[in-house]
Amino acid sequence: MKTPAALALLSSSLLTFSSPNSVAASSDDFNDQHCQAPQSWQSFKSITMPDGNDFSSSSNCEFHAWSWQMFMWLMQEDPHNTGQPRFLGFETPYDLLGVENRESLLPRMAKSSDAKALDEYLQAGTEGLLVDRQGKPVYYSQYLNSEFVDFVSEHDLTNYKSVQKIDPSLSFDINVAEFKASWKIVDATTANSGQYFVTRQPVYKLVNKGGQIVVDITQQSNEYLALVGFHIAGVVKGHPEMIWATFEHKDNAPNVCSKPQNSYDDPCPVVQNIDPNQIVSERDWTFYSANTKYKECNLNYSVSGRLTLDEKSQTLSPSTQVCRRYAWGNDATQATFKAPTNIRVVQQLNHSVDDLLASKDFALPQDRQWLKNYFEVSAIWFAQANALKPGQTLATNVDDKGQQLLIGGLHLSNATIETFTQTQSTMDNCFRCHNSSQRFPPNGSHKLSPLKPTNLNISHAFMNMYFWDQEMKQYVKENLAKKGEK
């Protein structure tokens, strides 16, 4: 295993998130009025990777169906690794660069079939550390499909000097995809409960150093890791910007509604004006304690200096109280940009997939029953075909002519991956951070060259490899100089 380092129609009287009844799909035509699992999904084992060459962009429903099909295909058993989902056999950005981990970026001396320890523990953009109710940190890992790997190899994109020479308008090939997973440490009882996909592998321990909490690459612990969140980003015909979809476990966190939400299926009356003292839920969730007030949700204790680490027990305090600010990735009070349509479509398809997974004919294997506990939060993409171009900041939902550019989950976040940015207008959906603008070296390093505006900058895996390759070569150069070598 290769591993490194989540509405009904708007009414004039009361806006609510309803739970639409499933309507049987009569064909594979995707319908925004009744978005259903297509008939071609006859059984779990028959699910194939969705071919982006066949994508027609006919409706919102088709984008979400692509997302669900990709998710189910990724969760099928890896033909080369019994019991493990397919995605765990994919390459990682570290694999492509030949490095062991993010903290040292040392060249890997030899390949190994052993699982690599997870070292990614901070959320992108905020440097926030998500802490569960047991005081344990959430870890993250990234994966690239074979089409991504082949594209990188074809264009020599692991060499930063080659990247500097590429045509800025070069876009990823159709079917290129990248993925990001979030993992919660669980005990053996939870690991064997069948409620999550769980894998057992090492993580790097955390230590206090220089007033910060960091990973120590000299210490590892072998843990049960439960999948709690999953990002999918992939290219289909007409959409080089990628479809960005995210999935979560149903028990992660409550939505912020006008009354407490106590289960995933509870209706969620829309919040017109949020009372900071309102109770978000009356029960415990994985990342939320019963009766926590909204004002206590999604606080980034890492940057406030309040977060403390007990190195011996590897527990942190305080825990993060997580609330999902925008159910289904949209503000339900917004009647423009097809937000009501997207909310309805996501709800309908989720319920349709729930029915499908529970049906006898679909034949979900016994060792994949945990799949019933995951749902699509939403997805986001461009309303216009082939509209990606170098230098787009995507800071708003419209293009430079004022026409709608972004569509789908306009406030899309995964509660376990973007916990702390859900209400920040500069980071409140995928494209606020994933865009084609110029990128500068992390931490303001003057030793590294910036990344020019290119279409490929839409991928943080591509962007990170560009800077990591420079860092690694700079490290080697400096150490050779110390040894008096040329």
C-alpha positions in Angstrom: 0.0 0.0 0.0 1.3 3.4 -1.0 0.5 6.2 1.4 2.5 9.3 2.5 2.9 11.6 5.0 -17.2 16.1 3.6 -33.5 21.3 -0.8 -36.0 21.0 -1.8 -37.2 23.9 -4.1 -37.0 27.3 -2.5 -40.4 28.4 -1.2 -41.5 31.9 -0.4 -42.7 31.0 3.0 -40.2 28.6 4.6 -36.9 27.5 3.2 -36.0 24.0 4.3 -33.8 21.1 3.3 -36.2 18.3 2.6 -35.6 14.6 2.2 -37.0 13.9 -1.3 -38.6 10.5 -2.1 -36.6 8.4 -4.5 -38.0 8.1 -8.0 -37.0 5.2 -10.1 -34.8 6.1 -13.0 -36.2 5.0 -16.4 -32.9 5.4 -18.2 -29.4 6.7 -17.8 -30.5 10.2 -18.9 -29.6 12.6 -16.1 -32.5 14.7 -14.9 -32.2 17.7 -12.6 -35.9 17.3 -11.6 -35.4 13.6 -10.5 -31.7 12.9 -10.2 -31.3 9.2 -9.7 -28.7 6.5 -9.7 -28.4 5.4 -13.4 -29.6 1.9 -14.4 -26.2 1.1 -15.6 -25.1 0.7 -12.0 -26.5 -2.8 -11.9 -24.2 -4.1 -9.2 -21.3 -2.9 -7.0 -18.8 -5.1 -8.9 -20.0 -3.8 -12.2 -19.1 -0.2 -11.4 -16.3 1.0 -13.6 -14.2 4.2 -13.5 -16.3 6.9 -15.2 -14.9 7.7 -18.6 -14.6 11.4 -18.9 -14.5 11.1 -22.7 -18.2 10.1 -22.6 -19.2 13.1 -20.4 -21.9 15.3 -22.0 -22.3 18.1 -19.3 -26.1 17.7 -19.9 -27.2 18.6 -16.3 -26.1 19.2 -12.7 -27.1 15.6 -12.0 -24.5 14.2 -14.4 -21.7 15.9 -12.5 -22.8 14.4 -9.2 -23.4 11.0 -10.7 -19.8 11.1 -12.1 -18.6 11.9 -8.6 -20.6 9.0 -7.0 -19.4 6.5 -9.6 -15.8 7.5 -9.1 -16.2 7.2 -5.3 -17.7 3.8 -5.5 -15.1 2.6 -8.1 -12.3 3.9 -5.8 -13.8 2.0 -2.9 -13.8 -1.4 -4.7 -11.2 -3.9 -3.7 -7.8 -3.3 -5.1 -7.1 -6.2 -7.4 -3.5 -6.2 -6.2 -4.1 -5.8 -2.5 -6.8 -8.0 -0.9 -9.4 -6.2 1.1 -8.0 -2.7 0.6 -9.8 -0.1 -1.5 -8.4 0.6 -5.0 -7.2 4.1 -4.2 -4.7 2.9 -1.6 -2.7 1.3 -4.3 -2.3 4.6 -6.2 0.9 6.6 -6.4 1.4 9.7 -4.2 3.2 12.9 -5.0 6.0 11.7 -2.7 6.3 8.5 -4.8 6.7 10.5 -8.0 9.4 12.7 -6.5 11.1 9.8 -4.8 11.0 11.3 -1.2 10.1 9.7 2.1 8.1 12.5 3.7 7.2 16.2 3.6 9.2 17.2 6.7 12.6 16.2 5.4 12.2 16.0 1.6 15.3 13.7 1.6 15.7 11.6 -1.5 14.5 8.1 -1.0 17.4 5.6 -1.0 15.4 2.6 -1.9 11.8 1.6 -2.7 9.8 -0.3 -0.1 6.5 -2.2 -0.2 5.9 -1.2 3.4 3.3 1.4 4.2 4.8 4.9 4.7 3.9 6.8 7.8 1.4 9.6 7.4 2.9 13.0 8.1 0.3 15.4 6.8 -1.7 16.7 9.8 -2.3 20.4 9.1 -5.2 21.7 7.0 -4.2 23.5 3.8 -4.5 27.3 3.9 -5.0 27.7 7.6 -2.3 25.5 9.2 -5.1 24.3 11.4 -5.0 21.0 13.3 -8.3 19.2 13.6 -8.6 17.4 16.9 -11.3 14.8 17.5 -13.4 14.4 20.7 -10.8 11.9 22.0 -8.0 14.5 21.6 -6.4 12.8 18.6 -5.2 14.6 15.5 -6.7 13.9 12.1 -4.2 12.9 9.4 -4.3 13.4 5.6 -3.0 11.6 2.6 -3.0 12.3 -1.2 -3.2 10.0 -4.2 -2.8 10.2 -8.0 -4.4 7.9 -10.6 -2.4 6.3 -13.3 -3.6 8.9 -15.8 -2.1 11.6 -13.6 1.1 9.7 -13.2 1.4 9.2 -17.0 0.7 12.8 -17.7 3.4 13.9 -15.3 5.9 11.5 -16.8 5.1 12.5 -20.4 5.8 16.2 -19.6 8.6 15.6 -17.1 6.7 17.6 -14.5 8.7 16.3 -11.5 11.5 18.4 -12.8 10.9 22.0 -11.9 13.0 23.3 -14.8 10.8 21.4 -17.2 7.7 23.0 -15.6 9.2 26.5 -16.1 9.3 25.8 -19.9 5.7 24.4 -20.4 3.0 26.2 -22.3 0.9 28.0 -19.7 -2.2 26.8 -21.6 -1.4 23.1 -21.3 -4.2 21.4 -19.5 -4.5 18.0 -17.9 -5.7 15.1 -20.1 -9.2 13.8 -19.7 -9.5 11.2 -16.9 -6.5 12.6 -14.9 -7.6 12.6 -11.3 -6.2 13.3 -7.8 -7.6 12.4 -4.4 -7.2 13.4 -0.7 -8.4 11.4 2.3 -8.8 12.4 5.9 -8.2 9.8 8.7 -9.3 9.6 12.3 -7.4 7.4 14.8 -9.8 4.9 16.3 -9.6 2.0 18.8 -9.9 -1.7 17.9 -13.6 -1.8 18.9 -14.5 1.0 16.5 -12.2 -0.5 13.8 -14.1 -3.7 14.0 -17.6 -2.1 14.1 -18.1 -2.1 10.4 -19.1 1.6 10.5 -16.1 2.9 8.7 -13.5 1.8 6.2 -10.5 1.3 8.5 -6.9 0.6 7.6 -4.0 -0.1 9.9 -0.8 1.8 9.2 1.9 4.0 10.8 1.6 7.7 11.5 4.3 10.0 12.7 4.0 11.1 16.3 3.6 14.8 17.3 6.0 16.7 19.5 6.4 20.2 21.0 9.2 22.1 19.3 10.0 25.7 19.3 6.5 26.7 20.6 4.8 24.7 17.8 3.3 21.2 17.5 5.1 19.3 14.7 5.6 15.8 13.5 8.7 13.9 14.6 9.8 11.7 11.7 12.0 9.7 14.1 8.9 8.4 15.9 6.0 6.3 14.5 3.0 4.6 16.0 0.9 2.0 14.2 -2.8 3.0 14.4 -6.2 2.0 13.2 -7.3 4.8 10.8 -10.9 5.4 9.9 -11.8 7.2 6.7 -13.8 10.3 7.6 -13.5 12.5 4.5 -12.6 12.1 0.8 -11.9 14.7 -2.0 -12.1 13.8 -5.6 -10.9 16.0 -8.5 -11.0 14.8 -12.0 -11.0 16.0 -15.6 -13.9 15.2 -18.0 -14.5 16.3 -21.5 -15.0 20.1 -21.6 -13.9 20.6 -18.0 -10.1 20.8 -17.7 -10.6 22.7 -14.4 -11.8 19.3 -13.0 -14.9 18.4 -11.2 -14.2 18.8 -7.5 -16.4 16.6 -5.3 -16.2 15.7 -1.6 -17.6 12.9 0.5 -17.9 12.5 4.3 -19.0 10.0 6.8 -22.6 10.6 7.9 -21.7 10.8 11.6 -18.9 13.4 11.2 -20.8 16.6 12.2 -24.2 18.3 12.2 -25.3 20.9 9.7 -26.1 24.4 10.9 -29.9 24.6 10.7 -32.5 26.8 12.3 -33.1 24.0 14.9 -30.8 21.3 16.3 -30.0 18.6 13.8 -29.7 15.2 15.5 -29.2 12.8 12.6 -27.9 12.9 9.1 -31.5 12.5 7.7 -33.1 15.2 9.8 -34.7 18.0 7.7 -32.6 21.1 8.0 -34.7 24.3 8.1 -32.7 27.1 6.6 -30.9 29.6 8.9 -31.8 33.2 7.9 -29.8 34.8 10.7 -27.5 32.6 12.8 -27.7 33.1 16.6 -24.2 32.6 17.9 -25.6 31.0 21.0 -27.9 28.5 19.2 -27.3 24.8 19.8 -26.3 23.0 16.6 -27.2 19.5 17.8 -28.4 17.8 21.0 -26.3 14.7 20.5 -22.6 13.7 20.1 -21.2 13.4 16.7 -17.6 12.2 15.8 -16.3 15.8 15.8 -19.0 17.5 17.8 -20.1 17.4 21.5 -23.8 17.5 22.3 -25.2 21.0 22.9 -22.2 22.9 21.7 -23.1 26.5 20.6 -22.5 27.7 17.1 -20.0 30.3 18.3 -17.9 27.5 19.6 -17.7 25.6 16.2 -14.8 25.5 13.8 -12.3 27.4 16.0 -8.7 27.1 14.9 -6.9 26.7 18.2 -3.6 26.1 16.4 -3.2 29.7 15.5 -4.7 31.1 18.7 -2.0 29.4 20.9 -4.6 27.5 23.0 -3.8 24.1 21.5 -1.6 21.9 23.8 0.0 18.5 23.3 0.7 15.8 25.8 3.5 14.0 24.0 3.3 10.8 26.1 -0.4 10.1 25.5 -0.3 11.8 22.0 -3.5 13.8 22.9 -4.3 17.4 22.2 -6.5 19.9 23.9 -9.0 21.4 23.4 -10.9 19.3 20.9 -12.3 21.0 17.7 -16.1 21.3 17.7 -17.0 20.9 14.0 -20.2 22.1 12.4 -21.0 22.0 8.7 -22.0 25.6 8.0 -23.4 25.0 4.5 -25.4 21.8 4.1 -25.0 20.4 0.6 -22.3 23.0 -0.2 -24.7 25.9 -0.7 -26.4 28.8 1.1 -30.0 27.8 0.8 -31.2 31.4 1.0 -29.4 32.0 -2.3 -31.9 31.7 -5.2 -29.3 32.5 -8.0 -26.6 30.5 -9.7 -28.8 27.4 -9.7 -28.1 26.9 -6.0 -31.6 25.5 -5.3 -31.2 23.1 -8.2 -27.9 21.8 -7.0 -29.1 21.3 -3.4 -32.1 19.3 -4.7 -30.0 17.2 -7.1 -27.4 16.3 -4.4 -30.2 15.3 -2.0 -32.0 13.2 -4.5 -29.0 11.4 -5.7 -27.7 10.7 -2.2 -31.1 9.1 -1.3 -31.1 7.2 -4.5 -27.6 5.8 -3.9 -28.7 4.9 -0.3 -31.5 2.8 -1.7 -29.2 1.3 -4.3 -26.6 0.3 -1.7 -29.3 -1.3 0.4 -30.9 -3.3 -2.5 -30.3 -7.0 -2.8 -29.8 -6.7 -6.6 -26.8 -4.3 -6.2 -25.1 -7.0 -4.1 -22.9 -4.8 -2.0 -20.3 -7.2 -0.6 -20.3 -7.9 3.2 -16.9 -6.3 3.6 -18.1 -3.1 1.9 -21.2 -2.5 4.0 -19.5 0.6 5.5 -20.0 2.3 2.2 -23.6 2.9 3.3 -22.3 5.4 5.9 -20.8 7.9 3.4 -22.5 10.7 1.4 -21.6 13.3 -1.2 -21.6 16.8 0.4 -21.6 18.3 -3.1 -19.4 19.1 -6.1 -18.3 22.2 -8.0 -17.2 22.9 -11.6 -17.3 25.5 -14.3 -20.7 26.5 -15.8 -18.9 27.2 -19.1 -17.1 24.5 -21.1 -13.4 24.8 -21.7 -13.2 28.1 -19.8 -10.0 27.4 -17.9 -7.1 29.8 -18.8 -3.9 30.8 -17.1 -4.0 33.5 -14.5 -7.5 33.0 -13.2 -7.8 33.7 -9.4 -11.4 32.5 -9.3 -12.0 34.8 -6.3 -15.7 35.2 -7.4 -18.3 33.0 -9.0 -18.4 35.0 -12.3 -15.9 35.5 -15.1 -14.4 38.9 -16.1 -17.5 39.6 -18.2 -19.8 39.1 -15.2 -21.1 35.8 -16.5 -21.6 32.8 -14.2 -18.4 30.8 -14.1 -18.7 28.5 -11.1 -21.6 26.2 -10.5 -22.5 23.5 -8.1 -21.5 23.7 -4.4 -20.6 27.4 -4.3 -19.7 27.1 -0.6 -18.3 23.6 -0.8 -16.1 22.4 2.1 -15.4 19.1 3.7 -15.9 19.4 7.4 -12.8 17.3 8.1 -10.5 18.8 5.5 -11.5 22.5 5.4 -12.9 22.8 8.9 -11.7 26.3 9.5 -12.4 28.0 6.2 -16.1 27.4 5.7 -17.1 31.0 6.2 -14.0 32.7 4.8 -15.0 34.3 1.5 -11.5 33.9 0.2 -11.4 30.1 0.8 -15.1 29.0 1.0 -15.0 26.7 -2.0 -12.5 24.5 -3.9 -11.7 27.1 -6.6 -10.8 29.8 -4.2 -7.6 27.9 -3.5 -7.4 25.7 -6.7 -6.9 28.1 -9.5 -4.5 29.0 -12.3 -2.9 32.1 -10.8 0.8 32.5 -10.1 2.1 30.7 -7.0 4.8 31.8 -4.7 7.2 29.6 -2.6 5.8 28.4 0.8 7.0 30.4 3.8 8.2 33.2 1.7 11.4 31.4 0.7 13.7 33.5 -1.4 15.6 30.5 -2.6 12.8 29.0 -4.6 11.4 30.3 -8.0 7.7 31.2 -8.2 5.4 29.1 -10.3 4.1 31.0 -13.3 0.4 31.2 -14.0 -0.6 27.9 -15.8 -3.7 25.8 -16.2 -2.0 23.0 -14.4 -1.8 25.1 -11.2 -5.4 24.0 -10.6 -3.8 21.0 -9.0 -2.0 21.4 -5.7 -0.3 18.1 -6.2 1.3 19.6 -9.3 2.1 22.8 -7.5 3.6 21.1 -4.5 5.8 18.9 -6.6 7.2 22.0 -8.3 8.3 23.5 -5.0 9.3 20.3 -3.4 11.6 19.4 -6.3 13.4 22.8 -5.8 13.6 22.3 -2.1 15.1 18.8 -2.5 17.7 19.9 -5.0 18.5 22.9 -2.9 19.1 20.7 0.1 21.4 18.4 -1.9 23.3 21.3 -3.3 23.8 22.9 0.1 24.9 19.6 1.7 27.4 18.9 -1.1 28.8 22.4 -0.6 29.3 21.8 3.1 31.3 18.7 2.2 33.4 20.6 -0.2 32.0 18.8 -3.2 31.0 20.3 -6.5 
